[in-house]
Amino acid sequence: MSFSLCSSSSELKYHCVEGLRRSNVNPPMSKPSLRVCNSSRRDNIQMSDRDPRKIAVSNHFLPGQLEGPYLLKKPLEKPSEKLEYVRTLLIDNYDSYTYNIYQELSIVNGLPPVVVQNDEWTWKDVCHYLYEENAFDNIVISPGPGSPTCSADVGICLRLLLECRDIPILGVCLGHQALGYVHGAQVVHASEPVHGRLSEIRHNGCQLFHDIPSGRTSGFKVVRYHSLVIDPESLPEELIPIAWTSSSDALSFLETRKSNTISDDCESQIGCSRSAKSFLECENGSRRPFVLSDKSKGVIMGIMHSSRPHYGLQFHPESVATHYGRQIFSNFRKITEDYWLRLGPYTARMQVPCASQLFGEVPRSRHIVNNAGDQLYRKASQISQLTHNAYKKSYSGVSNMVNISHPSTDVRFLRLEWRKFDHLASQVGGAQSIFCELFGHHKAENTFWLDSSSIEKKRARFSFMGGKGGSLWKQLTYRLSDQSDMTFKGGGYLLTEDAHGSTKRKCLEEGFLDFLNKELLSFRYEEKDYEGLPFDFHGGYIGYLGYNLKAECGVVSNRHKSRSPDACFFFADNLLVVDHHNDDVYILCLREECTAMTSWLDSTEEKLFSLKLSATRLEEQNFQVANFSPFEAGFRAEKSREQYMEDVEKSLRYIKDGESYELCLTTQIRKSIGEIDSLGLYLHLRQKNPAPYAAWLNFSKENLCVCCSSPERFLRLDRNGTLEAKPIKGTVARGETVEDDEQRKLQLQYSEKDQAENLMIVDLLRNDLGRVCEPGSVHVPHLMDVESYATVHTMVSTIRGKKKSEVSVVDCVRAAFPGGSMTGAPKLRSMELLDCLESSSRGIYSGSIGFFSYNQTFDLNIVIRTVVVHEGEASIGAGGAIVALSNPEDEYEEMILKTRAPAKAVMEFL
């Protein structure tokens, strides 16, 4: 399969994109009209070159009932009382920012919206819920990849905009373009793609912008993610422009912090007022550098229909960096209220919560429940049941999101015993000495070490280590089913080895994550057992999730099969923990309630105190890699410099055509190394390139060792139910002198490209957390901080939210995996494109290493800066985010930079 995009400016053809949902894009060469063809899966909307004001509609396109009972009553002159809540139908165009809109609407409306994908409902379903059951007060159409000129990209959205003339609708980005397109405007390439950058906006003061300032220096700055725009020359009379960019300048995020006006809603999402305003000036009082990039002038940023309550916004009001975004959603609620309240008796009928069984009639295979968590929502529980069963599936693949009863036929009651040894770690040589002496024998077979080898600035505090343990110990090795025919839908084979060496193999039709979810939900425990422990891993599963498990998180297929297992985990019932802040050591033993405690605690305590007191901690050494090439160490590249740069060019074309905002392109380098001391290699790597989320895993029967020096956290859930992500986007090499190093750090801090990359991924992670967190709880306490490591400076942000009580641990991971910093946005479309661009599976690289504790907590990293030693070969993955501002040569150099530390560690060790 292939697809092509043709426009008046260029003709681009892309092949080998089997994973894409859409197959053909044809932007209008002239003003279009619309015709409809029947389809068994969904309504197909096709455009032809006719006068848009003479739209011919087939009989089956417009049901006859719409001319009768489906038409609303004539509005009354005066509105009545205010609506108690507003019910929104949120159409998801398979975007990665939809749940940011969901979170905002949940707060503003007093009720979470119903999220329905654009190809999920038939037109009959839409008419039933909108007009027969009166289930919704308004509609919001999300952003998304692609173009409104392709029916597969927008699904039912065009028909909603054309026919639902009596329901308030707000279209965002792609939804905005669809509103213009369906009424005859042309959607064309922008003069320059603008993704993750901001513009000042002027508007006409209409109700959608009530109480929002206008124009330059007004403080109304918005985030833009788009490559296509509505051509103002083609705008029909019935569409009125209501907002424009106020100048030709697009701003970097830090530049906008110079403004003296920061909207309350933007401020609340990025942390407290004080922290937000700290971005305004450098520490020495100097102003941030001013960056101008956008060459367009007066781009239309908003439109409204002259006679219908339909609005469109080209920018993203839901972005964390958009000012007055929540005010816009509040204004749309007010528009909705005013519209319905003029209808008098009809309003009362609309607000009666009598639709508890509505969606039961729609066949669907997956159900997701999203609990608003507030009294107002529970008061309208019948409607909420309707809304929360509205999914046939989730674009992130989050299935069976809520299992309140947690049924399980294999309930296990676990008990924990532990001991603490104050200030012992340094007395026995530190974490490395402890691991080598207790677990390093016999080539450290079947051992793990989640290693906080970089603890400065309190980035990490605890290290967890252990080996083959007691009676509960086991190893899980999972491989996805063969995917070479591109029809793979999920499932694979699990090999389990128990503590006695017995193995069994079984097919997991629902996949590994479903199996892991059931395992974790089967545990029962006493909270008092771990009272007093300052960390969240008390025993349970520890290992990795490979990148190809994206096939269990919404991706249709994996184009490439991984050489290594797609997931490997130990069940650790015995473990040792080092508290680096307090220098304490803990040993823990987990057992079933009906079994006696083993002697492991006693024997381990004895070994600890028998360690030589003369053991010394290895000192960190200066590790300069600036001029090192991995090819000097004998690594062979999967792709040449020219091939990688060509892939960057292809990515830029996808971005230009609206297929993605950001593509995290990667590749691998490999080297045959034969039989080596893999633990020695890891110890050398951790000494040369310490990292807060480093890890050692040895699955000896798989001939697989993972030597990871990752600085990036993917996702963490603590015992208080707080979810935290810490994505990295933006990397630059350390300088050779103090002055050069500081200059490079400032260069990264002020880089418009890196700020755009980071902002896009922050909004993506807010979306992923927004799927499983309480409305209003997702926030960004740290945005675009620069952290320094042994070999690089990185730009890091922190996103947090409060997990919904009914959502499971694995549901949280499934909603966000793989980490957005390794995919790009929109996530699904970007992963499909990357599968085509990349020539092999990423394997363990780009996946996650960490733990799932038996008491429902977890902490996972992003697998980067990692050497995977498998069957005598060392592989290192690396890449970078491609955005509209990317330069192919610079992207290649950044990719090489990220391989240098692990590659040099291999070369030095060998």
Secondary structure, 3 states (H helix, E strand, C coil): CEEEEECCCCEEEEECCCCCCCCCECCCCCCCEEEEECCCCCCEEEEECCCHHHCCCCCCCCCHHHHCCCCCCCCCCCCCCCCCCCCEEEEECCCCCHHHHHHHHHHHHCCCCEEEECCCCCHHHHHHHHHHCCCCCEEEECCCCCCCCCHHHHCCHHHHHHHCCCCCEEEECHHHHHHHHHCCCCEEEEEEEEEEEEEEEEECCCHHHCCCCCCCCCCCEEEEEEEEEECHHHCCCCEEEEEEECCCCCECHHHHCCCCCCCHHHHHHCCCHHHHHCCCECCCCCECCCCCCCCCCCCEEEEEECCCCEEEECCECCCCCCCCHHHHHHHHHHHHHHHHHCCCHHHHHHHCCCCCCHHHHCCCCCCCCCCCCCHHHHHCHHHHHHHHCCCCCCCCCCCCCECCCCCCCCCEEEEEEEEEECCCCHHHCHHHHHHHHHHCCHHHCCCEEEECCCCHHHCCCEEEEECCCCCCCEEEEEEECCCCCCCCCCCEEEEEEECCCCEEEEEECCCHHHHHHHHHHCEEECHHHHCCCCCCCCCEEEEEECHHHHHHCCCCCCCCCCCCCCEEEEEECEEEEEECCCCEEEEEEEEECCCCCCCHHHHHHHHHHHCCCCCCCCCCCCCCCCCCCHHHHCCEECCCHHHHHHHHHHHHHHHHCCCCCEEEEEEEEEEECCCCCHHHHHHHHHHHCCCCEEEEEEEHHHCEEEEEEECCEEEEECCCCEEEEECEEEEEECCCCHHHHHHHHHHHHHCHHHHHHHHHHHHHHHHHHHCCECCCCCEEEEEEEEEECCCEEEEEEEEEEEECCCECHHHHHHHHCCCHHHCEECHHHHHHHHHHHCCCCCCCCCCEEEEEECCCCEEEECCCCEEEEECCEEEEEEEEEECCCCCHHHHHHHHHHHHHHHHHHHHHHC
